[in-house]
Amino acid sequence: NYPSPPGSIIATFKGGGGGWGDSHKRDPQKVLDDVLDEHVSIERAEQDYGVVIDADSLTIDMDETLRRRAHLAK
C-alpha cells in the first residue's frame, strides 16, 4: 500500500496475456473482431493467428486463411 496525495494520477500498464490453446485454431471471426477493435493489427492477425484479412474490405479471406494455417501447421 502506497498512500498518494489527493489529485494524484496513477497509471498501470500490463502486457497482453499469452492466451489459451493453439492460436492457429482460434475462431477467425474472433480474430477479425480483435482487428476491428484495434487490439491486433492485420499483419499480426496473419502472423500470430494465421488469419488472412483483406485490408480494403476488412473481411476474412477464408481460402487464404486455410492455406496459411495448413502451412503453419507443418
N, C-alpha and C positions, 0 to 999 in steps of 0.2 A: 504494500500500500504506500503510495506516494501522494501526500497532500499537494494540491495545486491551488493557487490563489484564484479568486473569482475573476472571470473573464479570460482565463487560460484556454488555449485551444490544444486539444490532444488529438494526435493523428496516429493511426496504426496502419501498417502495411503488411499484407500477408500474401504469400505466393499461392498460386492455384494448386489444387490437390492433384495427386497422381492419378486419381480415378480408380475404377474397379473393373477388372477384366481386360480382355483384349480390345484395344482401341479400334482395331480394324473390324470389329464386329458391332460397333456402335451404330444404332439406327441412323442412316444418312439424313433423315429429316431432322433429327435432333441436332446433328452437326450443322445443318443449314440454319436451323433456328439460332444456334450459337453465333454463326456468321452474321445473320441478320441483326442479332442483338449486340454485335461488335465485341463478343467475348473471344472470338477466334477469327483470324484472317482467312481469306480464301486459300492462300498459299499453305498455311498451317493445317487447314482442313484436309488438303490433299496429302501433305507430308505426314501428319500425325494420325489421321483417321482413314486415309485412302479414299476420301470423298472428293470427287471432281465437281466443282461448281463453276458454271458459266458466269463470268464476271459481268457480262452485259445484261443478261436476263435474271441473274441471281436464282438460277434453278439448278437442280442436281442433274448432271449428265450421268444417268444410271449405267449406260453401256460402258463408259469410260471408268466409272467407279468400280464396276465389277471387274474390269480388266486390271485396273490399278491394284485392287485388293488381291486378286489372284497372283499378280506379280509379287506383291509384298509378302504373300504367304509362303513363297518359295524359299 
